[in-house]
Amino acid sequence: MTGPARPSVAAAWDALGGDPGLLPRLSHAVDDAVLPARLPVRALARACVGACALAAAELAGHRGGRAVPHARVDDGAVAAAFTSERHLRVDGRAPVSFAPLSRFWRTADGWVRTHANYPHHRERLLAALGLREGAACVDAVAGRLAGLPAAAAEDAVYAAGGLAVALRTPAQWAAHPQAAAVAGLPLVARERIGGGAPRLLPALGDGPLLPASGLRVLDLTRVVAGPVATRTLALLGADVLRLDPPGCPELPDQHADTGLGKRSAALDLATRAGLRTLGELLAGADVVVTGYRPGALDRFGLSPEALAERRPGLVVAQLSAWGTAGPWAHRRGFDSLVQAATGIAVTEGSPRRPGALPAQALDHGTGYLLAAAVLRALTEQRTDGAGGTRVARLALARTAAWLTAGWPPATGPGAPAETSRGGGPADAPAPYDPTPWLARTDSPLGRLRYALPPVSFAGGPANWARPPGPWGADAPVWR
């Protein structure tokens, strides 16, 4: 496998092309009680956030004409952020993370994991199974899937445009052609294409160090990983404008959780007016972040090559579920599905009773790495003298491969002790109080409780400048 073998800040920083001489600028507050799991989830979370904090500090130092400020990663803050959707409250109401049809189901020969949080995915799942909406929908789905082999259910639902993945053991995933394709990818794929100078950004003055201030970020992402990345860029001062199709709104609680610091607009790219507006936005953009399947947005002129031609010097960051190569490259996917397919659910549970990570760590971890890749690209544009459009690509499945590398761990003296859960998924985790890393604010959506940002460096921001507003309520223009 290309890239780092086990999760660590040093490995993540190396994957981002960072100067190893800056690693001493990052310190850690370790808490072995957080994110208990068999796999090294805590180490992965610490690595992704730590690398992002260091990348933010590096760019702040460069733009401020000063030494790179000291960065810090605190396990408690990281754990709260990686479970931010669970801590969210809107007027005291707790969100529902998964819809009734998003779950594991028994099949004729094992298990299948479905994802049907969005109405269109629910409709396609039911259509694939020959079912209609109804009060007994859960029972009907259970009955249909119980009579199908898991692989057949996976194929049928995907053929209908829905999302379902058969539960696989680590060995079964290793034998799958998509696993081989993912293994050939770097953790962070980085390249430079075309020419063009980077956008001119003024030096940072007095006051909070906002390394992304003055940047315009076009956010074409959905769900968790991509929005976490752009939420982080908004924290660091960027003007982040998220665009969504008008007929496909984000889930309200998901928007409340990941919309901090951003603006949200609806834009129909299937219309001439929508494409014209997109062109106007691209003409003023510094960064474009996409979170759709590879190639899904190319018809709108949003491939890296097209972007490099129409807006030389951009930073383009792309996120996918399964990577850019292999038979599943163009499939939709979510964190829970990648956990099921790659053997993580079996590792955290068993083939008879699948488990899950203590957080949607593939989503959150990849999101912070994606933000770090953008920050590092911005620094490199201004320090290596090469110019050009910088492209970064990450995938949930590649992050999963990083998390599971070397599993099961070695035993004996000197073996890594990455987990605080040893006996099984029923073991209770050690006490952990997230209260110090939660905040409250009034917003157009109501009174919010939310997790504070875990990205921290000396002189940097401690919170977002603005709460989330209503989905799609902003005009598709730059401030």
C-alpha positions in Angstrom: 0.0 0.0 0.0 1.2 3.4 -0.9 1.6 5.9 1.9 1.7 5.8 5.7 1.2 2.4 7.4 -0.5 3.5 10.7 -2.3 6.6 11.8 0.0 9.3 13.3 0.4 13.0 12.9 3.8 12.5 11.3 2.3 10.1 8.8 -0.5 12.5 7.9 1.9 15.5 7.7 4.1 13.5 5.4 1.1 12.6 3.2 0.3 16.3 2.9 3.9 17.1 1.8 4.6 19.0 5.0 8.0 20.0 6.3 8.9 17.5 9.1 10.8 20.2 10.8 7.5 21.8 11.8 6.2 18.8 13.7 7.8 20.1 17.0 5.4 23.1 16.7 2.5 20.7 17.5 1.7 19.5 21.0 -0.8 16.9 22.2 -3.2 16.6 25.2 -3.8 12.9 25.4 -7.0 11.4 26.8 -7.2 7.6 26.7 -10.8 7.6 27.6 -12.1 9.0 24.3 -13.2 7.2 21.2 -12.7 3.7 22.5 -12.4 1.1 19.8 -10.5 -2.0 18.7 -9.0 0.0 15.8 -6.8 3.0 16.4 -9.6 5.5 16.0 -8.2 7.9 18.6 -4.8 8.0 16.8 -6.5 8.6 13.5 -8.6 11.4 14.8 -5.6 13.0 16.5 -3.5 12.7 13.4 -6.1 14.3 11.1 -6.9 17.2 13.3 -3.3 17.7 14.3 -2.1 17.8 10.7 -4.9 20.3 9.9 -4.0 22.5 12.9 -0.3 22.5 11.8 -1.3 23.3 8.2 -3.4 26.2 9.4 -0.5 27.5 11.6 1.9 27.2 8.8 -0.2 29.3 6.4 -0.9 31.8 9.2 2.9 32.2 9.8 3.6 32.6 6.1 0.9 35.2 5.6 1.7 37.0 8.8 5.5 37.1 8.1 6.3 35.5 11.3 7.4 32.1 12.8 4.8 29.3 12.5 2.7 29.6 15.7 2.5 26.7 18.1 -0.4 24.4 17.4 -2.2 22.0 19.8 -4.4 19.0 19.4 -6.5 18.0 22.4 -8.1 14.5 22.5 -11.1 15.8 24.3 -11.8 18.5 21.8 -11.2 16.1 18.9 -13.6 13.5 20.4 -16.4 16.1 20.7 -15.8 17.3 17.2 -15.8 13.8 15.7 -19.2 13.2 17.3 -20.5 16.7 16.7 -23.8 15.4 15.3 -24.6 13.7 18.6 -23.9 16.8 20.6 -26.0 19.0 18.5 -29.2 20.4 20.0 -31.7 22.7 18.2 -33.9 24.4 20.8 -33.1 21.5 23.1 -34.1 18.8 20.6 -31.6 16.1 19.8 -31.3 15.2 16.1 -32.0 11.8 14.6 -28.8 10.6 12.9 -30.1 7.7 10.9 -33.5 7.1 9.3 -35.4 3.9 10.0 -34.2 2.3 6.7 -30.5 3.2 7.3 -29.2 0.2 9.2 -27.9 -3.4 9.0 -30.4 -6.0 7.8 -30.2 -9.8 7.9 -29.9 -11.5 4.5 -30.0 -15.1 3.4 -26.3 -15.5 4.0 -25.2 -12.6 6.2 -25.8 -8.9 6.5 -26.3 -5.8 4.3 -26.0 -2.2 5.3 -28.3 0.3 3.7 -28.3 4.1 3.7 -31.6 5.8 3.1 -31.5 9.1 5.0 -32.3 11.2 1.9 -35.8 10.8 0.5 -34.5 9.9 -3.0 -32.3 7.2 -1.6 -35.2 5.8 0.4 -37.4 5.7 -2.8 -34.7 3.9 -4.8 -34.1 1.3 -2.0 -37.8 0.5 -1.9 -38.0 0.4 -5.7 -35.1 -2.0 -5.9 -37.0 -4.3 -3.5 -40.3 -3.9 -5.3 -41.9 -2.2 -2.3 -44.0 0.9 -1.8 -44.1 3.4 1.0 -46.1 2.4 3.9 -46.5 2.0 7.6 -45.0 -1.5 7.6 -42.1 -0.4 5.5 -39.4 -1.6 7.9 -40.9 -5.0 8.2 -41.4 -5.3 4.5 -37.8 -4.4 3.8 -36.6 -6.9 6.4 -38.7 -9.6 4.8 -37.4 -8.9 1.3 -33.7 -8.7 2.3 -33.9 -11.8 4.4 -34.6 -13.8 1.2 -31.7 -12.4 -0.8 -28.0 -13.2 -0.6 -26.1 -10.1 0.6 -24.2 -9.6 -2.7 -27.4 -9.8 -4.7 -29.0 -7.2 -2.5 -26.0 -5.0 -2.9 -26.1 -5.2 -6.7 -29.9 -4.8 -7.0 -30.0 -1.7 -4.8 -27.1 0.0 -6.5 -28.5 -0.8 -9.9 -31.6 1.1 -8.9 -29.6 4.1 -7.7 -29.8 3.3 -4.0 -27.2 2.5 -1.5 -26.5 -0.9 0.0 -23.3 -2.7 0.9 -22.8 -6.3 1.9 -21.0 -6.9 5.2 -17.5 -8.1 4.5 -14.7 -9.4 6.7 -11.3 -7.8 6.4 -10.1 -10.9 4.4 -13.1 -10.7 2.0 -12.5 -7.0 1.5 -8.8 -7.6 0.8 -9.8 -10.0 -1.9 -12.2 -7.5 -3.6 -10.9 -5.6 -6.7 -11.9 -2.3 -5.2 -9.7 -2.9 -2.2 -6.8 -3.5 -4.6 -7.6 -0.2 -6.4 -7.7 1.7 -3.1 -4.5 0.2 -2.0 -2.8 1.8 -5.0 -3.9 5.3 -4.0 -1.9 7.6 -1.7 -3.7 8.8 1.4 -3.7 12.3 0.0 -3.2 12.4 -3.8 -1.7 15.8 -4.8 -0.8 17.2 -8.2 -0.2 20.4 -10.0 -1.7 21.0 -13.4 -1.5 23.9 -15.8 -0.1 27.3 -15.1 -1.4 30.4 -13.4 -0.3 32.4 -10.4 -2.1 32.0 -7.1 -4.6 34.6 -5.9 -3.0 37.6 -4.3 -3.7 37.6 -0.5 -2.7 40.4 1.8 -0.5 39.9 4.8 -2.3 39.2 8.0 -2.4 42.2 10.3 -3.0 42.4 14.1 -5.8 40.5 15.7 -6.8 36.9 15.4 -4.7 34.9 12.9 -7.1 33.8 10.2 -5.0 32.1 7.6 -7.9 31.7 5.1 -9.1 35.3 5.4 -9.7 36.8 2.0 -10.2 33.4 0.3 -13.4 32.5 -1.5 -14.3 28.9 -1.3 -17.0 27.3 -3.5 -18.4 24.4 -1.5 -20.0 21.7 -3.7 -20.2 19.0 -1.0 -22.8 17.2 1.0 -23.4 15.0 4.1 -20.4 15.1 6.5 -16.8 14.8 5.2 -16.8 17.6 2.7 -18.9 19.9 4.8 -16.5 19.3 7.8 -13.6 20.4 5.5 -15.4 23.6 4.4 -16.7 24.3 7.9 -13.0 24.3 9.0 -12.0 26.7 6.2 -14.8 29.0 7.3 -13.5 28.9 10.9 -10.1 30.0 9.5 -11.6 33.1 7.8 -12.7 32.0 4.3 -15.9 33.2 2.7 -17.4 29.7 2.1 -20.4 29.5 -0.2 -22.1 26.2 -0.3 -24.2 25.3 -3.4 -26.9 22.7 -3.6 -29.5 21.7 -6.2 -32.8 23.4 -5.3 -34.7 20.1 -5.3 -32.3 18.2 -3.0 -32.0 20.1 0.3 -29.6 19.0 2.9 -31.0 17.2 6.0 -31.9 20.0 8.4 -29.9 18.8 11.4 -27.0 17.9 9.2 -27.0 21.4 7.8 -27.2 22.9 11.4 -24.2 20.8 12.4 -21.9 21.5 9.4 -23.1 24.9 8.3 -21.3 26.9 10.9 -19.5 29.9 9.5 -20.8 29.4 6.0 -23.4 30.7 3.6 -25.8 28.4 1.8 -27.4 29.0 -1.7 -29.5 26.8 -4.0 -28.4 26.8 -7.7 -29.7 24.6 -10.5 -26.7 23.8 -12.7 -29.0 22.1 -15.2 -30.2 25.5 -16.4 -28.5 28.1 -18.5 -29.0 30.7 -15.8 -27.5 28.3 -13.2 -24.4 27.7 -15.3 -24.0 31.4 -16.0 -24.1 32.1 -12.2 -21.7 29.2 -11.6 -19.3 30.8 -14.1 -19.5 34.1 -12.3 -18.8 32.4 -9.0 -15.8 30.5 -10.4 -14.4 33.8 -11.8 -14.0 35.0 -8.3 -13.2 31.8 -6.5 -9.8 30.8 -5.0 -10.8 27.2 -3.9 -13.3 24.7 -5.2 -14.2 21.7 -3.0 -16.3 18.9 -4.4 -17.8 15.9 -2.7 -19.6 14.1 -5.4 -18.7 10.9 -7.2 -15.7 11.2 -9.5 -16.8 12.7 -12.8 -20.3 13.5 -11.6 -19.8 17.3 -12.0 -17.6 17.2 -15.1 -20.5 18.0 -17.4 -20.8 21.4 -15.6 -17.1 22.3 -16.4 -16.0 21.3 -12.9 -13.3 18.7 -13.7 -9.9 19.8 -12.4 -8.6 20.2 -16.0 -11.6 22.4 -17.0 -11.2 24.5 -13.8 -7.5 24.9 -14.4 -8.2 26.2 -17.8 -11.0 28.6 -16.9 -9.5 29.8 -13.6 -5.8 29.1 -13.5 -4.2 29.1 -10.1 -7.2 27.6 -8.3 -6.9 25.1 -5.5 -9.2 22.1 -6.2 -10.0 19.6 -3.5 -12.1 16.5 -4.3 -13.6 13.9 -2.0 -15.1 10.5 -2.9 -16.3 7.4 -1.1 -14.4 4.7 -2.9 -11.6 6.5 -4.7 -10.8 7.4 -8.3 -10.0 3.9 -9.6 -11.5 0.5 -9.4 -15.0 -1.0 -10.2 -16.6 1.0 -7.4 -15.0 4.4 -8.2 -18.3 5.9 -9.5 -20.5 4.4 -6.8 -22.1 6.6 -4.1 -21.1 5.9 -0.6 -21.2 7.0 3.0 -19.1 6.4 6.1 -21.4 3.7 7.4 -21.3 1.8 4.1 -17.5 2.0 3.9 -17.2 0.6 7.4 -19.4 -2.3 6.4 -17.6 -3.1 3.1 -14.0 -2.8 4.3 -14.3 -5.1 7.3 -14.4 -2.4 10.0 -17.9 -3.3 11.1 -16.7 -6.9 11.6 -13.6 -5.9 13.4 -15.6 -3.7 15.8 -18.2 -6.4 16.2 -18.2 -9.8 14.5 -19.6 -11.5 11.4 -22.6 -12.5 13.4 -23.2 -9.1 15.0 -21.6 -6.2 13.1 -20.4 -3.2 15.1 -19.4 0.3 14.3 -16.7 2.8 15.1 -17.4 5.1 18.1 -17.7 8.0 15.6 -18.2 8.5 11.9 -14.4 8.7 12.0 -13.9 8.2 8.2 -16.1 11.2 7.5 -14.7 13.5 10.1 -11.1 12.4 9.7 -11.1 12.7 5.9 -12.8 16.1 6.2 -10.0 17.5 8.4 -7.4 16.0 6.0 -9.2 17.6 3.1 -9.1 21.0 4.8 -5.4 20.4 5.6 -4.7 19.6 1.9 -6.3 22.9 0.9 -4.2 24.8 3.4 -1.0 23.1 2.4 -1.7 23.8 -1.3 -2.2 27.4 -0.6 1.1 27.6 1.3 2.9 25.7 -1.5 1.6 28.0 -4.1 3.2 30.9 -2.4 6.5 29.2 -1.4 7.6 26.9 -4.2 7.4 29.4 -7.0 5.9 26.8 -9.4 2.4 28.3 -9.7 -0.3 26.3 -11.3 -3.6 24.8 -10.2 -3.2 22.5 -7.2 -5.4 19.4 -6.9 -5.9 17.2 -3.9 -8.0 14.0 -3.9 -9.1 12.0 -0.8 -11.4 9.0 -0.4 -13.2 7.6 2.6 -12.1 4.1 1.6 -8.5 5.2 1.6 -8.8 6.6 5.0 -10.4 3.3 6.1 -7.3 1.5 4.7 -5.1 3.8 6.8 -7.1 3.0 9.9 -7.0 -0.7 9.4 -3.4 -1.0 8.2 -1.5 -3.6 10.3 -4.7 -5.0 11.9 -4.7 -7.1 14.0 -1.9 -5.3 15.8 1.4 -7.0 16.7 1.7 -8.5 20.2 4.6 -8.5 22.6 7.0 -5.9 23.9 6.9 -2.6 22.0 3.6 -3.4 20.3 1.3 -0.3 19.9 -1.4 0.1 22.5 -4.0 2.1 20.5 -7.2 1.0 22.0 -9.0 1.4 25.4 -11.5 -1.3 24.6 -10.2 -4.8 24.9 -13.0 -7.3 25.6 -15.6 -6.6 23.0 -18.2 -4.1 21.8 -20.3 -4.6 25.0 -17.5 -3.2 27.2 -18.4 0.2 28.6 -16.0 3.0 27.7 -14.2 5.0 30.4 -16.0 8.2 31.5 -15.7 11.2 29.2 -17.3 14.6 29.7 -17.5 16.6 26.5 -18.9 19.7 28.2 -15.7 21.8 28.0 -15.8 21.5 24.2 -19.5 22.4 23.7 -20.9 25.9 23.2 -24.3 27.5 22.7 -25.5 30.3 20.5 -28.7 31.8 19.1 -29.1 31.4 15.4 -31.8 31.7 12.7 -32.4 28.0 13.1 -33.0 28.3 16.9 -31.0 28.0 20.0 -28.0 25.8 19.2 -25.7 23.6 21.2 -22.7 22.5 19.1 -19.2 21.2 19.4 -16.4 23.7 19.3 -13.7 23.4 16.6 -10.8 21.2 17.5 -8.3 22.9 15.2 -6.2 25.1 17.5 -3.1 27.2 17.2 -1.7 30.2 19.0 -3.5 33.4 18.0 -6.0 31.5 15.9 -9.8 31.5 16.2 -11.6 29.6 19.0 -15.0 29.6 17.4 -16.9 30.4 14.1 -17.7 34.0 13.3 -21.3 33.2 12.5 -23.9 30.5 13.2 -25.6 28.5 10.4 -28.5 30.2 8.6 -31.4 28.5 6.8 -30.5 26.1 4.0 -30.5 27.8 0.6 -31.4 31.2 1.9 -28.3 33.1 0.7 -27.8 34.6 -2.7 -25.2 32.8 -4.9 -22.8 35.8 -4.9 -19.5 36.5 -3.2 -19.5 38.9 -0.3 
